[in-house]
């Protein structure tokens, strides 16, 4: 918000006094670019960062640990959100189905446990055990990874394809089109996207939206 | 013997009448309680869409929330205060719950009751959000709370949390 008002003020100043000064317009331009970078987050086609985050079993997990993987289904999810809970069983099924095909699920809890106590590391362990998660459930301690990806809500999927040592974002969005009823799903967006990758195609759609729980920071 | 039967039947009658009175009273109070809680319609997106497109002199504030959404609940008092401040003016608040429909009785209605909410509340149950989120606003990521403020001259969409003062400033400039 400060950045925005700064931009607004700079614009005002620009209009009033320095209409002809090129260097100032350059400054505003770079400020604008800076702001759009700050807004952050990946788009399809971007290279995704690797990370080293703690799993519920106490070990640290990085994408680079998976030498044989063809890609990753990175899902920002958590304990407290009813949408995340509604998708737990489906995430387990997707992991079981695609792990052996080279696309394992990596779940990351992006929430600050001070704001959502049920999303604490201890409670993550409890939930992972209760549900029998077949995939790593990592804690984004310090909330440094989710803003780089641009996760906005839980659950929020980033499908990555491995290209040499890079991880290229191929699909961003929802798991499917029906949070309420897995049996009534008509568009399994994520599975369609993975199937497309495995067939050597780009997913279509490669970006979808869904209602989810806000990822809150202090 | 006869007298005893008589008094027994009086006692029975009295018991019966008391029972009936109690039942009637319970029924009435139950009815009253029901009346104080508004009906909350469960709408699909097609049914809900007209709320986004009213074309008249009123300024509409459409807040998307849910009982499970902590920031939504935190800012709810600001919206309720706004509604009471502008009641009687060309202002309309609509609280669009995105709770799951099976939580209507167990979560939404108790919340409405506990907070004496008289503002209009609807429950939007539209599963393929990808097909309708952009129809609310193309900038909406899908997280809540979000708020749409519009009238026939202007339209603004906010993916953020508000204080009462911030809301009042926005609405005041439009009314």
Interface residues (C-beta under 8 A of the other chain):
Chain A: X80 X81 X82 X86 X115 X116 X152 X153 X173 X174 X177 X178 X179 X180 X181 X184 X186 X187 X189 X205 X208 X209 X210 X211 X212 X213 X214 X215 X216
Chain B: X66 X68 X69 X70 X71 X98 X100 X101 X125 X127 X128 X129 X130 X131 X133 X134 X140 X141 X142 X143 X144 X145
